[in-house]
Amino acid sequence: MRVATDSPSASPSPSWRTLLPLVVPSLVVGVVASLVLLGVDELAGLLQDVLWKTLPDALGIGRHSSLWMIVMLTATGLAVGLVVRQVPGHAGPDPATTGLVDRPLPPGVVPGLLLASALALAGGVSLGPENPITAANIALAYWLGRKVAPSAPAALWLSLAAAGTIGALFGTPVAAALILTETFAAQPGPGSLWDRLFGPLVAAGAGGLTAVLIEHPTFDLSLPNHPGARWTDALAALVIAPVAAALGMAAVYAFPYAHRAFNRIGRPVLALTVGGFLLGLLGALGGYLTLFKGLSEVKTLASDPDGWSAGQFALMCGVKTVALVISAACGFRGGRIFPAVFIGVSLGLFAHALVPAVHPTVAVVCGVLGVLLAITRQGWLSLFTAAVLAADPNLLPLLCVAVLPAWLLVTGRPKMQLGEDGKALR
């Protein structure tokens, strides 16, 4: 994560007099960030219904047929490619080079970025909304903030917009606090950590509460109740989490090669159309559940842990992993958290199907933990996401142990993000 900062060397420690004025702008930024996210999600959902229900029904084609998946994903690649080529700012920089929180984009890029993101979400691309929506909200908050309060630090608007968006994504400010805690720990400044988190937490709380009141988001997968920690659970966790991390790292290492292959095509419209076609073929192979960002689809999987064979779970896991690499490498605008969750869930259910003695809830949360560690390199976010999927605090000690060997596998290795030179960042 790259956040612009201002030198704190001459800044005094904050007090209630300096923190109190942050409340109103933080609330405004958090609410607006949440509304932008919800608006794009709503638009994408309406378009998805037209593309995947109304249109195939009118044409007499099966909604989930292989032919329709290939046609729709190819058409989505073409549509996004045309947007990228034609709109001002080309819908932002190459998404392979961007993280969850980056420096502000020019405000003129925002409409094209949001349109490209909505088309990808509706068309079935294996990416989530988090990266482009966060980038759009940061651009808007920074642009407006510098006009309203030009003397305020640039980093303030970045942190407020990022926190508000992340709070809305998860329906709680906790995830934003955990992500920013890692960021602020690497960027010393005046005051305590809570002083520096005050404004972002207000923004994250406002964003999360807005999302909850309007959309009622939930990450609870309604997994089978876990009876309590057992020695076999500890063994399973210590095996599944590192294996999941290794799978995630396989995607990370494949990413720059896939990106170079699409770059050789030379034209974004053609590259995205080819990428969409390949995603359609993968969807035909893995089934309809392997399309889209994956949040609704993981709930379908988790509702019936024994509804598929080990081979079917393995196929869906492999297909989604390849789909994530292609989606992120060919130029689609989107984030990687949600598809990584699907990969982790399907891997965990594969482990349960292969060894029924492994409790499905333990397998799922450890699978998600390992994949997210590799894909996001955010330790606290990975722990938090894995924990909320099961909504069982008794699993936290198990996850805190499982994260350690998984972290040893990923730390110091390349990230799923490229520099301007096309090489993987570390």
C-alpha positions in Angstrom: 0.0 0.0 0.0 1.4 3.4 -1.0 0.0 6.4 0.8 1.3 10.0 0.4 2.6 11.4 3.6 3.7 14.8 4.9 6.7 15.2 7.2 5.6 15.0 10.9 8.9 16.3 12.3 7.5 19.7 13.3 3.9 18.6 14.1 2.7 18.7 17.7 0.9 15.7 19.2 -2.9 15.9 18.5 -5.3 16.9 21.2 -9.1 16.9 21.4 -9.0 20.5 19.9 -7.2 19.2 16.8 -9.2 16.0 16.5 -12.7 17.4 17.0 -12.7 19.3 13.7 -12.0 16.1 11.9 -15.4 14.7 12.8 -17.6 16.4 10.2 -15.3 15.9 7.1 -14.7 12.3 8.2 -18.5 11.7 8.4 -19.1 13.3 5.0 -16.3 11.4 3.3 -17.4 8.1 4.9 -21.0 8.4 3.8 -20.2 9.6 0.3 -17.6 6.8 -0.1 -20.2 4.2 0.9 -22.8 5.7 -1.4 -20.4 5.5 -4.4 -19.7 1.9 -3.6 -23.4 1.0 -3.2 -24.3 2.9 -6.3 -21.8 1.1 -8.5 -22.8 -2.3 -6.9 -26.5 -1.5 -7.6 -25.8 -0.5 -11.2 -23.7 -3.6 -11.8 -26.4 -5.8 -10.2 -29.2 -4.3 -12.4 -27.0 -4.8 -15.5 -26.1 -8.3 -14.4 -29.8 -9.2 -14.2 -30.3 -8.0 -17.8 -27.3 -9.8 -19.1 -27.6 -13.1 -17.3 -31.4 -13.4 -16.9 -33.5 -11.2 -19.2 -31.4 -11.4 -22.3 -30.8 -15.2 -22.4 -34.4 -15.8 -21.5 -35.6 -13.6 -24.4 -33.2 -15.4 -26.8 -34.2 -18.9 -25.5 -30.6 -19.6 -24.4 -29.8 -21.2 -21.1 -28.6 -18.7 -18.5 -25.7 -20.9 -17.4 -24.9 -22.5 -20.7 -21.3 -22.7 -21.8 -22.1 -20.8 -25.0 -23.7 -17.9 -23.1 -20.8 -17.7 -20.7 -18.3 -17.6 -23.5 -20.3 -15.0 -25.4 -21.0 -12.8 -22.4 -17.4 -12.8 -21.1 -16.0 -12.1 -24.5 -18.5 -9.2 -25.0 -17.6 -7.9 -21.6 -13.9 -7.8 -22.5 -14.7 -6.0 -25.7 -17.0 -3.4 -23.9 -14.4 -2.7 -21.2 -11.7 -2.5 -23.8 -13.6 0.2 -25.7 -14.2 2.1 -22.5 -10.5 1.9 -21.6 -9.5 3.1 -25.1 -12.1 5.9 -25.5 -12.8 7.5 -22.1 -10.6 10.4 -20.7 -7.8 9.0 -18.7 -8.3 5.5 -20.1 -10.0 4.4 -16.9 -6.9 4.9 -14.8 -3.4 3.3 -14.9 -2.7 -0.3 -15.6 -4.5 -2.2 -12.8 -1.7 -4.6 -12.5 0.4 -1.8 -11.1 -2.1 -0.5 -8.5 -2.8 -1.6 -5.0 -5.8 -1.2 -2.7 -4.8 2.3 -1.6 -2.6 4.5 -3.9 -2.0 8.1 -4.7 -4.9 10.2 -5.9 -5.9 9.9 -9.6 -7.1 13.0 -11.5 -10.9 13.4 -11.0 -11.5 13.2 -14.7 -10.5 9.6 -14.6 -13.2 8.6 -12.2 -16.2 8.2 -14.5 -14.4 5.9 -16.9 -12.9 3.9 -14.0 -16.3 3.4 -12.4 -17.9 2.5 -15.7 -15.2 -0.1 -16.5 -15.6 -1.5 -13.0 -19.4 -1.8 -13.3 -19.2 -3.5 -16.7 -16.7 -6.1 -15.4 -18.7 -6.8 -12.2 -21.9 -7.3 -14.3 -20.2 -9.3 -17.0 -18.9 -12.0 -14.7 -15.2 -11.1 -14.4 -13.5 -12.7 -11.4 -12.6 -9.4 -9.7 -14.3 -7.4 -6.9 -15.1 -3.7 -6.6 -12.7 -2.8 -3.9 -9.7 -1.4 -5.8 -11.4 0.8 -8.4 -14.0 2.1 -5.9 -11.3 3.0 -3.4 -9.3 4.7 -6.1 -12.4 6.7 -7.2 -13.3 7.7 -3.7 -9.7 8.8 -3.0 -9.6 10.9 -6.1 -12.9 12.6 -5.3 -12.1 13.2 -1.6 -8.6 14.5 -2.4 -9.9 16.8 -5.2 -12.8 18.3 -3.1 -10.8 18.3 0.2 -8.0 20.3 -1.3 -10.5 22.9 -2.5 -12.4 23.1 0.8 -9.3 22.8 3.1 -6.1 23.3 1.1 -4.0 23.5 4.2 -5.0 20.0 5.4 -2.4 17.2 4.8 -2.8 15.3 1.6 -2.6 12.0 3.5 -5.7 12.9 5.5 -8.0 12.8 2.5 -6.5 9.5 1.3 -6.9 7.8 4.7 -10.5 9.1 5.1 -11.6 7.9 1.7 -9.8 4.6 2.0 -11.3 4.0 5.4 -14.8 4.9 4.4 -14.7 2.6 1.4 -13.3 -0.3 3.3 -15.7 0.2 6.1 -18.6 0.1 3.6 -17.2 -3.0 1.9 -17.1 -5.0 5.1 -20.0 -3.3 6.8 -17.7 -2.5 9.8 -14.9 -0.1 10.6 -12.7 -2.9 12.0 -11.3 -3.9 8.6 -10.3 -0.3 7.8 -8.7 0.0 11.2 -6.6 -3.1 10.8 -5.4 -2.1 7.3 -4.5 1.4 8.3 -2.8 0.1 11.5 -0.3 -1.7 9.3 0.2 1.4 7.1 0.6 3.8 10.0 3.0 1.5 11.8 5.4 1.8 8.9 4.9 5.6 8.7 5.8 7.2 12.1 4.0 10.5 12.9 2.9 12.6 15.8 0.6 11.3 18.5 -0.5 7.8 19.4 -1.8 5.3 16.9 -5.4 6.0 18.1 -4.8 9.8 17.5 -3.9 9.0 13.9 -6.7 6.6 13.5 -9.4 8.9 14.9 -10.5 10.5 11.6 -10.3 7.3 9.5 -12.3 5.4 12.1 -15.0 8.0 12.0 -15.0 7.8 8.2 -15.0 3.9 8.4 -17.8 3.9 10.9 -19.9 6.3 8.8 -19.2 4.2 5.7 -19.9 0.9 7.4 -23.1 2.2 9.1 -24.4 3.6 5.8 -23.9 0.3 4.0 -25.5 -1.6 6.9 -28.6 0.6 6.9 -29.0 0.5 3.2 -27.7 -2.8 2.0 -27.3 -5.0 5.2 -24.1 -6.7 4.0 -22.9 -9.8 5.7 -19.8 -12.1 5.3 -21.2 -14.8 7.6 -21.4 -18.0 5.4 -23.6 -19.8 7.9 -21.1 -22.6 8.1 -21.7 -25.6 10.3 -21.3 -24.9 14.0 -17.8 -25.8 15.2 -18.0 -27.9 18.4 -14.8 -26.6 19.9 -11.1 -26.8 19.3 -9.6 -30.2 19.0 -6.0 -31.4 18.4 -7.1 -32.6 15.0 -8.3 -29.0 14.2 -4.9 -27.7 15.0 -3.2 -30.2 12.8 -5.6 -29.4 9.9 -5.1 -25.7 10.4 -1.3 -26.0 10.3 -1.6 -28.0 7.0 -4.4 -26.1 5.2 -3.3 -22.5 5.8 0.3 -23.0 4.3 -1.1 -25.1 1.4 -3.6 -22.3 0.7 -0.8 -19.7 0.9 1.3 -21.8 -1.5 -1.6 -21.8 -4.0 -1.9 -18.1 -3.6 1.8 -17.7 -4.2 1.5 -19.8 -7.4 -1.0 -17.2 -8.7 1.4 -14.4 -7.6 4.3 -15.9 -9.5 2.2 -16.6 -12.6 0.9 -13.0 -12.6 3.8 -11.1 -14.2 4.1 -13.8 -17.0 0.4 -13.5 -17.7 0.7 -9.7 -17.7 3.6 -9.8 -20.2 1.7 -12.1 -22.5 -1.3 -9.8 -22.7 1.0 -6.8 -23.1 2.5 -8.3 -26.2 -0.9 -8.1 -27.8 -0.3 -4.3 -27.8 -3.9 -3.1 -28.0 -6.1 -2.9 -24.8 -9.3 -3.6 -26.7 -7.9 -6.8 -28.2 -6.2 -7.8 -25.0 -9.3 -7.4 -22.9 -11.4 -9.2 -25.5 -9.0 -12.2 -25.5 -9.0 -12.1 -21.7 -12.8 -12.2 -21.7 -12.9 -15.1 -24.1 -10.4 -17.1 -21.9 -12.6 -16.3 -18.8 -15.6 -17.6 -20.7 -13.8 -20.8 -21.5 -12.8 -21.1 -17.8 -16.4 -20.5 -16.8 -17.6 -23.2 -19.1 -15.1 -25.5 -17.5 -15.6 -24.7 -13.9 -19.3 -23.8 -14.0 -21.3 -20.7 -13.3 -20.2 -20.5 -9.7 -16.7 -19.6 -10.7 -17.8 -16.4 -12.4 -18.3 -12.9 -10.9 -16.5 -11.6 -7.8 -17.5 -14.6 -5.8 -19.2 -13.4 -2.6 -22.7 -14.7 -3.4 -21.2 -17.8 -4.9 -19.2 -18.8 -1.8 -22.4 -18.6 0.2 -23.9 -21.2 -2.2 -20.9 -23.4 -1.7 -20.9 -23.0 2.1 -24.6 -23.7 2.4 -23.9 -27.3 1.3 -20.3 -28.4 2.2 -21.1 -32.0 1.1 -22.9 -31.0 -2.1 -19.9 -31.4 -4.3 -17.2 -34.0 -4.6 -13.5 -33.4 -3.8 -12.8 -33.3 -7.6 -15.4 -30.7 -8.2 -14.2 -28.5 -5.4 -10.6 -28.8 -6.7 -11.8 -27.9 -10.2 -13.6 -24.8 -9.0 -10.6 -23.8 -6.9 -8.2 -24.2 -9.8 -10.4 -22.4 -12.3 -11.0 -19.5 -10.1 -7.3 -19.1 -9.4 -6.5 -19.0 -13.1 -9.5 -16.7 -13.7 -8.2 -14.3 -11.1 -4.7 -14.2 -12.7 -6.2 -13.6 -16.2 -8.7 -11.0 -15.0 -6.0 -9.0 -13.2 -3.4 -9.3 -15.9 -5.3 -8.5 -19.0 -6.6 -5.1 -17.9 -9.9 -5.5 -16.2 -10.5 -3.0 -13.4 -11.2 -4.7 -10.1 -9.9 -6.0 -6.8 -8.6 -9.4 -5.7 -10.0 -9.8 -2.2 -13.4 -11.3 -3.1 -12.1 -13.9 -5.7 -9.4 -14.8 -3.2 -12.1 -15.6 -0.7 -13.8 -17.9 -3.2 -10.5 -19.7 -3.8 -9.9 -20.2 -0.1 -13.4 -21.4 0.5 -13.4 -23.9 -2.3 -9.9 -25.1 -1.3 -11.1 -25.6 2.3 -14.2 -27.5 1.2 -11.9 -29.7 -1.0 -9.9 -30.5 2.0 -13.0 -31.5 3.9 -14.3 -33.6 1.0 -10.9 -35.3 0.8 -10.6 -35.9 4.5 -14.1 -35.8 6.1 -12.6 -35.8 9.6 -11.5 -32.2 8.9 -14.3 -29.9 10.1 -15.6 -27.8 7.1 -15.6 -24.6 9.1 -12.0 -25.0 10.2 -11.0 -26.0 6.6 -12.8 -23.0 5.1 -11.4 -20.3 7.4 -7.9 -21.6 7.2 -8.1 -21.8 3.4 -9.3 -18.2 3.2 -6.6 -17.1 5.6 -3.8 -18.6 3.6 -4.9 -17.4 0.1 -5.6 -13.9 1.3 -2.2 -13.7 3.0 -0.6 -14.5 -0.4 -2.8 -12.3 -2.5 -3.1 -9.2 -0.3 -0.1 -9.5 2.0 -2.3 -7.9 4.7 -2.0 -10.0 7.8 -4.7 -8.4 9.9 -7.1 -8.1 7.1 -6.6 -11.8 6.3 -7.2 -12.8 9.9 -10.3 -10.6 10.2 -11.9 -11.8 7.0 -11.3 -15.5 7.9 -12.8 -14.9 11.3 -16.0 -13.1 10.2 -16.8 -15.8 7.6 -17.5 -18.2 10.5 -18.7 -15.6 13.0 -17.2 -17.8 15.8 -14.7 -16.1 18.1 -13.6 -19.5 19.4 -11.8 -20.0 16.1 -9.5 -17.0 16.6 -6.8 -18.8 18.6 -6.6 -21.5 15.9 -6.3 -18.9 13.2 -3.6 -17.0 15.1 -1.6 -20.2 15.1 -2.3 -21.1 11.5 -1.3 -17.7 10.2 2.3 -18.2 11.4 3.5 -20.9 9.0 1.5 -19.4 6.2 3.2 -16.0 6.8 6.6 -17.6 6.6 5.8 -18.8 3.1 4.7 -15.4 1.8 6.9 -12.8 3.6 9.6 -11.3 1.6 8.3 -12.8 -1.6 6.8 -11.0 -4.7 3.4 -9.4 -4.3 0.5 -9.6 -6.8 1.3 -6.1 -8.0 3.7 -4.9 -10.6 5.9 -1.9 -10.8 6.1 0.4 -13.8 8.8 -1.7 -15.2 6.5 -4.8 -15.2 8.4 -6.5 -12.4 6.7 -7.8 -9.3 6.9 -5.7 -6.2 8.1 -7.1 -2.9 
